[in-house]
Amino acid sequence: MAKKKPLSEQLRDAVRNAGVSRYRIAQDTGITEGQLCRFVHGQSRLTLDTIDVLAEYLKLDIVPRQRKRR
């Protein structure tokens, strides 16, 4: 079974596939375009507050996976 991507990589993918530019995301959220660019390219991290803003904008939720029963 394939290993799931880390949440940070899933968030990067969500930004890349948002259907709007990073510039638009930056304008709408108040997160700088430079900060988004560095995050998407794996050059920096985001604070939890910034993750909250981005997840709300992108309408993302964390959904727990079901555990395998033994």
KOLGU-4560 file (N, C-alpha, C; in nm, 3 decimals, padded with zeros to 5 digits):
<recs>
<n_xx: 00.084 n_yy: -00.118 n_zz: 00.000 ca_xx: 00.000 ca_yy: 00.000 ca_zz: 00.000 c_xx: 00.089 c_yy: 00.124 c_zz: 00.000 mol: A seq: 1 type: MET>
<n_xx: 00.052 n_yy: 00.222 n_zz: -00.081 ca_xx: 00.131 ca_yy: 00.345 ca_zz: -00.092 c_xx: 00.118 c_yy: 00.428 c_zz: 00.035 mol: A seq: 2 type: ALA>
<n_xx: 00.230 n_yy: 00.486 n_zz: 00.075 ca_xx: 00.230 ca_yy: 00.570 ca_zz: 00.194 c_xx: 00.166 c_yy: 00.704 c_zz: 00.160 mol: A seq: 3 type: LYS>
<n_xx: 00.085 n_yy: 00.756 n_zz: 00.252 ca_xx: 00.022 ca_yy: 00.886 ca_zz: 00.233 c_xx: 00.126 c_yy: 00.996 c_zz: 00.240 mol: A seq: 4 type: LYS>
<n_xx: 00.101 n_yy: 01.103 n_zz: 00.167 ca_xx: 00.190 ca_yy: 01.218 ca_zz: 00.170 c_xx: 00.174 c_yy: 01.290 c_zz: 00.304 mol: A seq: 5 type: LYS>
<n_xx: 00.281 n_yy: 01.351 n_zz: 00.354 ca_xx: 00.270 ca_yy: 01.432 ca_zz: 00.476 c_xx: 00.171 c_yy: 01.548 c_zz: 00.452 mol: A seq: 6 type: PRO>
<n_xx: 00.113 n_yy: 01.596 n_zz: 00.560 ca_xx: 00.017 ca_yy: 01.707 ca_zz: 00.548 c_xx: 00.076 c_yy: 01.828 c_zz: 00.478 mol: A seq: 7 type: LEU>
<n_xx: 00.202 n_yy: 01.858 n_zz: 00.505 ca_xx: 00.264 ca_yy: 01.975 ca_zz: 00.441 c_xx: 00.266 c_yy: 01.958 c_zz: 00.289 mol: A seq: 8 type: SER>
<n_xx: 00.294 n_yy: 01.840 n_zz: 00.241 ca_xx: 00.296 ca_yy: 01.816 ca_zz: 00.096 c_xx: 00.155 c_yy: 01.819 c_zz: 00.039 mol: A seq: 9 type: GLU>
<n_xx: 00.059 n_yy: 01.771 n_zz: 00.115 ca_xx: -00.080 ca_yy: 01.779 ca_zz: 00.070 c_xx: -00.125 c_yy: 01.924 c_zz: 00.060 mol: A seq: 10 type: GLN>
<n_xx: -00.080 n_yy: 02.008 n_zz: 00.154 ca_xx: -00.114 ca_yy: 02.150 ca_zz: 00.150 c_xx: -00.047 c_yy: 02.217 c_zz: 00.031 mol: A seq: 11 type: LEU>
<n_xx: 00.078 n_yy: 02.182 n_zz: 00.004 ca_xx: 00.147 ca_yy: 02.236 ca_zz: -00.115 c_xx: 00.070 c_yy: 02.199 c_zz: -00.241 mol: A seq: 12 type: ARG>
<n_xx: 00.027 n_yy: 02.074 n_zz: -00.251 ca_xx: -00.051 ca_yy: 02.030 ca_zz: -00.367 c_xx: -00.182 c_yy: 02.108 c_zz: -00.377 mol: A seq: 13 type: ASP>
<n_xx: -00.246 n_yy: 02.132 n_zz: -00.265 ca_xx: -00.373 ca_yy: 02.206 ca_zz: -00.265 c_xx: -00.352 c_yy: 02.348 c_zz: -00.317 mol: A seq: 14 type: ALA>
<n_xx: -00.243 n_yy: 02.412 n_zz: -00.279 ca_xx: -00.212 ca_yy: 02.547 ca_zz: -00.328 c_xx: -00.187 c_yy: 02.540 c_zz: -00.478 mol: A seq: 15 type: VAL>
<n_xx: -00.107 n_yy: 02.443 n_zz: -00.522 ca_xx: -00.075 ca_yy: 02.430 ca_zz: -00.665 c_xx: -00.200 c_yy: 02.405 c_zz: -00.749 mol: A seq: 16 type: ARG>
<n_xx: -00.295 n_yy: 02.330 n_zz: -00.694 ca_xx: -00.413 ca_yy: 02.288 ca_zz: -00.769 c_xx: -00.539 c_yy: 02.368 c_zz: -00.734 mol: A seq: 17 type: ASN>
<n_xx: -00.521 n_yy: 02.485 n_zz: -00.674 ca_xx: -00.635 ca_yy: 02.564 ca_zz: -00.626 c_xx: -00.720 c_yy: 02.622 c_zz: -00.739 mol: A seq: 18 type: ALA>
<n_xx: -00.665 n_yy: 02.628 n_zz: -00.858 ca_xx: -00.741 ca_yy: 02.687 ca_zz: -00.968 c_xx: -00.731 c_yy: 02.839 c_zz: -00.973 mol: A seq: 19 type: GLY>
<n_xx: -00.651 n_yy: 02.895 n_zz: -00.884 ca_xx: -00.622 ca_yy: 03.038 ca_zz: -00.884 c_xx: -00.472 c_yy: 03.055 c_zz: -00.862 mol: A seq: 20 type: VAL>
<n_xx: -00.421 n_yy: 03.171 n_zz: -00.897 ca_xx: -00.278 ca_yy: 03.194 ca_zz: -00.884 c_xx: -00.238 c_yy: 03.214 c_zz: -00.737 mol: A seq: 21 type: SER>
<n_xx: -00.109 n_yy: 03.195 n_zz: -00.711 ca_xx: -00.058 ca_yy: 03.225 ca_zz: -00.576 c_xx: -00.079 c_yy: 03.373 c_zz: -00.546 mol: A seq: 22 type: ARG>
<n_xx: -00.068 n_yy: 03.457 n_zz: -00.648 ca_xx: -00.092 ca_yy: 03.601 ca_zz: -00.630 c_xx: -00.234 c_yy: 03.624 c_zz: -00.578 mol: A seq: 23 type: TYR>
<n_xx: -00.333 n_yy: 03.558 n_zz: -00.637 ca_xx: -00.473 ca_yy: 03.574 ca_zz: -00.595 c_xx: -00.491 c_yy: 03.522 c_zz: -00.453 mol: A seq: 24 type: ARG>
<n_xx: -00.431 n_yy: 03.407 n_zz: -00.422 ca_xx: -00.440 ca_yy: 03.353 ca_zz: -00.286 c_xx: -00.380 c_yy: 03.453 c_zz: -00.188 mol: A seq: 25 type: ILE>
<n_xx: -00.264 n_yy: 03.509 n_zz: -00.223 ca_xx: -00.199 ca_yy: 03.607 ca_zz: -00.136 c_xx: -00.288 c_yy: 03.729 c_zz: -00.115 mol: A seq: 26 type: ALA>
<n_xx: -00.345 n_yy: 03.780 n_zz: -00.222 ca_xx: -00.431 ca_yy: 03.898 ca_zz: -00.211 c_xx: -00.555 c_yy: 03.870 c_zz: -00.124 mol: A seq: 27 type: GLN>
<n_xx: -00.612 n_yy: 03.753 n_zz: -00.141 ca_xx: -00.735 ca_yy: 03.718 ca_zz: -00.069 c_xx: -00.712 c_yy: 03.682 c_zz: 00.077 mol: A seq: 28 type: ASP>
<n_xx: -00.591 n_yy: 03.634 n_zz: 00.111 ca_xx: -00.567 ca_yy: 03.586 ca_zz: 00.247 c_xx: -00.478 c_yy: 03.677 c_zz: 00.332 mol: A seq: 29 type: THR>
<n_xx: -00.402 n_yy: 03.764 n_zz: 00.267 ca_xx: -00.307 ca_yy: 03.845 ca_zz: 00.341 c_xx: -00.172 c_yy: 03.777 c_zz: 00.363 mol: A seq: 30 type: GLY>
<n_xx: -00.158 n_yy: 03.655 n_zz: 00.313 ca_xx: -00.030 ca_yy: 03.585 ca_zz: 00.318 c_xx: 00.053 c_yy: 03.640 c_zz: 00.201 mol: A seq: 31 type: ILE>
<n_xx: 00.179 n_yy: 03.669 n_zz: 00.223 ca_xx: 00.258 ca_yy: 03.726 ca_zz: 00.114 c_xx: 00.281 c_yy: 03.624 c_zz: 00.004 mol: A seq: 32 type: THR>
<n_xx: 00.289 n_yy: 03.673 n_zz: -00.119 ca_xx: 00.314 ca_yy: 03.585 ca_zz: -00.232 c_xx: 00.450 c_yy: 03.516 c_zz: -00.218 mol: A seq: 33 type: GLU>
<n_xx: 00.548 n_yy: 03.589 n_zz: -00.167 ca_xx: 00.680 ca_yy: 03.532 ca_zz: -00.146 c_xx: 00.676 c_yy: 03.416 c_zz: -00.047 mol: A seq: 34 type: GLY>
<n_xx: 00.600 n_yy: 03.434 n_zz: 00.061 ca_xx: 00.588 ca_yy: 03.328 ca_zz: 00.161 c_xx: 00.523 c_yy: 03.204 c_zz: 00.099 mol: A seq: 35 type: GLN>
<n_xx: 00.418 n_yy: 03.224 n_zz: 00.020 ca_xx: 00.353 ca_yy: 03.111 ca_zz: -00.047 c_xx: 00.448 c_yy: 03.042 c_zz: -00.144 mol: A seq: 36 type: LEU>
<n_xx: 00.521 n_yy: 03.121 n_zz: -00.220 ca_xx: 00.616 ca_yy: 03.066 ca_zz: -00.317 c_xx: 00.722 c_yy: 02.981 c_zz: -00.247 mol: A seq: 37 type: CYS>
<n_xx: 00.780 n_yy: 03.035 n_zz: -00.141 ca_xx: 00.883 ca_yy: 02.959 ca_zz: -00.067 c_xx: 00.825 c_yy: 02.832 c_zz: -00.008 mol: A seq: 38 type: ARG>
<n_xx: 00.704 n_yy: 02.838 n_zz: 00.043 ca_xx: 00.641 ca_yy: 02.719 ca_zz: 00.099 c_xx: 00.617 c_yy: 02.614 c_zz: -00.009 mol: A seq: 39 type: PHE>
<n_xx: 00.558 n_yy: 02.655 n_zz: -00.120 ca_xx: 00.526 ca_yy: 02.562 ca_zz: -00.229 c_xx: 00.652 c_yy: 02.493 c_zz: -00.282 mol: A seq: 40 type: VAL>
<n_xx: 00.763 n_yy: 02.565 n_zz: -00.282 ca_xx: 00.888 ca_yy: 02.508 ca_zz: -00.330 c_xx: 00.970 c_yy: 02.440 c_zz: -00.221 mol: A seq: 41 type: HIS>
<n_xx: 00.911 n_yy: 02.425 n_zz: -00.102 ca_xx: 00.977 ca_yy: 02.353 ca_zz: 00.007 c_xx: 01.092 c_yy: 02.427 c_zz: 00.070 mol: A seq: 42 type: GLY>
<n_xx: 01.098 n_yy: 02.558 n_zz: 00.052 ca_xx: 01.209 ca_yy: 02.637 ca_zz: 00.105 c_xx: 01.180 c_yy: 02.698 c_zz: 00.241 mol: A seq: 43 type: GLN>
<n_xx: 01.054 n_yy: 02.693 n_zz: 00.284 ca_xx: 01.020 ca_yy: 02.746 ca_zz: 00.416 c_xx: 00.895 c_yy: 02.675 c_zz: 00.468 mol: A seq: 44 type: SER>
<n_xx: 00.866 n_yy: 02.701 n_zz: 00.592 ca_xx: 00.749 ca_yy: 02.643 ca_zz: 00.657 c_xx: 00.649 c_yy: 02.753 c_zz: 00.686 mol: A seq: 45 type: ARG>
<n_xx: 00.528 n_yy: 02.713 n_zz: 00.719 ca_xx: 00.424 ca_yy: 02.808 ca_zz: 00.756 c_xx: 00.393 c_yy: 02.796 c_zz: 00.905 mol: A seq: 46 type: LEU>
<n_xx: 00.353 n_yy: 02.905 n_zz: 00.966 ca_xx: 00.308 ca_yy: 02.898 ca_zz: 01.104 c_xx: 00.169 c_yy: 02.833 c_zz: 01.108 mol: A seq: 47 type: THR>
<n_xx: 00.130 n_yy: 02.788 n_zz: 01.225 ca_xx: -00.003 ca_yy: 02.729 ca_zz: 01.238 c_xx: -00.112 c_yy: 02.831 c_zz: 01.205 mol: A seq: 48 type: LEU>
<n_xx: -00.092 n_yy: 02.956 n_zz: 01.242 ca_xx: -00.191 ca_yy: 03.059 ca_zz: 01.209 c_xx: -00.205 c_yy: 03.074 c_zz: 01.058 mol: A seq: 49 type: ASP>
<n_xx: -00.094 n_yy: 03.072 n_zz: 00.987 ca_xx: -00.096 ca_yy: 03.084 ca_zz: 00.842 c_xx: -00.160 c_yy: 02.961 c_zz: 00.779 mol: A seq: 50 type: THR>
<n_xx: -00.132 n_yy: 02.845 n_zz: 00.833 ca_xx: -00.194 ca_yy: 02.721 ca_zz: 00.784 c_xx: -00.345 c_yy: 02.729 c_zz: 00.803 mol: A seq: 51 type: ILE>
<n_xx: -00.389 n_yy: 02.780 n_zz: 00.917 ca_xx: -00.533 ca_yy: 02.795 ca_zz: 00.942 c_xx: -00.598 c_yy: 02.884 c_zz: 00.836 mol: A seq: 52 type: ASP>
<n_xx: -00.535 n_yy: 02.997 n_zz: 00.806 ca_xx: -00.588 ca_yy: 03.090 ca_zz: 00.706 c_xx: -00.594 c_yy: 03.024 c_zz: 00.569 mol: A seq: 53 type: VAL>
<n_xx: -00.487 n_yy: 02.957 n_zz: 00.533 ca_xx: -00.478 ca_yy: 02.892 ca_zz: 00.402 c_xx: -00.579 c_yy: 02.777 c_zz: 00.390 mol: A seq: 54 type: LEU>
<n_xx: -00.590 n_yy: 02.697 n_zz: 00.493 ca_xx: -00.685 ca_yy: 02.586 ca_zz: 00.491 c_xx: -00.829 c_yy: 02.636 c_zz: 00.482 mol: A seq: 55 type: ALA>
<n_xx: -00.860 n_yy: 02.743 n_zz: 00.552 ca_xx: -00.995 ca_yy: 02.801 ca_zz: 00.544 c_xx: -01.021 c_yy: 02.853 c_zz: 00.403 mol: A seq: 56 type: GLU>
<n_xx: -00.926 n_yy: 02.924 n_zz: 00.346 ca_xx: -00.941 ca_yy: 02.978 ca_zz: 00.210 c_xx: -00.961 c_yy: 02.866 c_zz: 00.108 mol: A seq: 57 type: TYR>
<n_xx: -00.884 n_yy: 02.759 n_zz: 00.122 ca_xx: -00.891 ca_yy: 02.648 ca_zz: 00.027 c_xx: -01.001 c_yy: 02.548 c_zz: 00.061 mol: A seq: 58 type: LEU>
<n_xx: -01.073 n_yy: 02.575 n_zz: 00.170 ca_xx: -01.183 ca_yy: 02.489 ca_zz: 00.216 c_xx: -01.135 c_yy: 02.345 c_zz: 00.242 mol: A seq: 59 type: LYS>
<n_xx: -01.025 n_yy: 02.336 n_zz: 00.319 ca_xx: -00.966 ca_yy: 02.207 ca_zz: 00.351 c_xx: -01.001 c_yy: 02.166 c_zz: 00.493 mol: A seq: 60 type: LEU>
<n_xx: -01.020 n_yy: 02.038 n_zz: 00.513 ca_xx: -01.041 ca_yy: 01.980 ca_zz: 00.645 c_xx: -00.948 c_yy: 01.861 c_zz: 00.661 mol: A seq: 61 type: ASP>
<n_xx: -00.909 n_yy: 01.836 n_zz: 00.782 ca_xx: -00.834 ca_yy: 01.714 ca_zz: 00.811 c_xx: -00.935 c_yy: 01.605 c_zz: 00.843 mol: A seq: 62 type: ILE>
<n_xx: -00.922 n_yy: 01.495 n_zz: 00.773 ca_xx: -01.012 ca_yy: 01.382 ca_zz: 00.794 c_xx: -00.927 c_yy: 01.263 c_zz: 00.836 mol: A seq: 63 type: VAL>
<n_xx: -00.952 n_yy: 01.210 n_zz: 00.955 ca_xx: -00.870 ca_yy: 01.096 ca_zz: 00.999 c_xx: -00.898 c_yy: 00.972 c_zz: 00.914 mol: A seq: 64 type: PRO>
<n_xx: -00.791 n_yy: 00.898 n_zz: 00.889 ca_xx: -00.806 ca_yy: 00.770 ca_zz: 00.819 c_xx: -00.857 c_yy: 00.667 c_zz: 00.919 mol: A seq: 65 type: ARG>
<n_xx: -00.930 n_yy: 00.570 n_zz: 00.870 ca_xx: -00.975 ca_yy: 00.464 ca_zz: 00.957 c_xx: -00.859 c_yy: 00.369 c_zz: 00.984 mol: A seq: 66 type: GLN>
<n_xx: -00.851 n_yy: 00.327 n_zz: 01.107 ca_xx: -00.745 ca_yy: 00.232 ca_zz: 01.144 c_xx: -00.782 c_yy: 00.093 c_zz: 01.100 mol: A seq: 67 type: ARG>
<n_xx: -00.679 n_yy: 00.019 n_zz: 01.064 ca_xx: -00.702 ca_yy: -00.121 ca_zz: 01.029 c_xx: -00.733 c_yy: -00.201 c_zz: 01.154 mol: A seq: 68 type: LYS>
<n_xx: -00.828 n_yy: -00.287 n_zz: 01.143 ca_xx: -00.859 ca_yy: -00.375 ca_zz: 01.256 c_xx: -00.778 c_yy: -00.502 c_zz: 01.242 mol: A seq: 69 type: ARG>
<n_xx: -00.729 n_yy: -00.546 n_zz: 01.354 ca_xx: -00.646 ca_yy: -00.668 ca_zz: 01.352 c_xx: -00.724 c_yy: -00.786 c_zz: 01.397 mol: A seq: 70 type: ARG>
</recs>
